[in-house]
């Protein structure tokens, strides 16, 4: 399936969860937050939330700013 | 002197809020935060770099047992983006505080009043404690307060301009009418700017570039801390009236008379 992660198109296997995606990306599971199709995905559901074809995923962190 | 700053349900002894951006290093940022005496700092929210292995991150340099984090929605040009950014920040940081920024123009970085009002309304309804960045317009400030924002944050001058308070009269009008705290945010460049802003009677100042872009940020942070305190004390002390003509400070009686030789 094709999804967009942080603006980049990615081919992922069907049924991948957010937790599995983060492992795939080499991203820590803490210090980040995730939205899928403009809705926040709660951290406690990362293991169950299955990504679907065409989903737009944002993985964000806190950075320096005023 | 018990002069506590109250924002929403939070209380602060310091009336200086500082940003985390533009420092020469995170170590300097951390030292500047300590020197400033600030008890609340802002952070921005951005996509992670997917190909970048995570080393030390910003949050490693902020002691959350001492500092309250205020996430901002900097970089958002629409209410929709600002609302999602705030919601992500809340999930990430487990706070319902948000510095709401919805920008109208990349050169001035002035807030878009209509989009700010729309985002503020949605965020207040979603349980956020909203601190909106706003122009020095008393009407927009009143509207944000009516929506339920926990404070209003009018700019002194454009972000990062260092011009100081450009329109003290507007700021005074905003402070006179507001029932929520007024936090002057953006444009403070040096200590005297900070003191002048506080002497207008506002409740707090938020600054980033004024400290971070100083030649010696840690020293400037010390200066800003004292300037905010001095300006606040001068305001509470009640300044003398200005006069056009002199009023002698020494007595006019019992003057020595010297005979002309």
Interface residues (C-beta under 8 A of the other chain):
Chain A: X5 X6 X7 X8 X25 X26 X27 X28 X31 X32 X33 X34 X35 X38 X40 X42 X43 X58 X59 X60 X61 X62 X63 X64 X65 X66
Chain B: X19 X20 X21 X22 X23 X26 X29 X42 X43 X44 X45 X46 X47 X48 X50 X53 X54 X57 X58 X59 X69 X71 X72 X74 X80 X84 X85 X87 X88 X89 X90 X91 X92 X93 X159 X160 X186 X206 X207 X208 X209
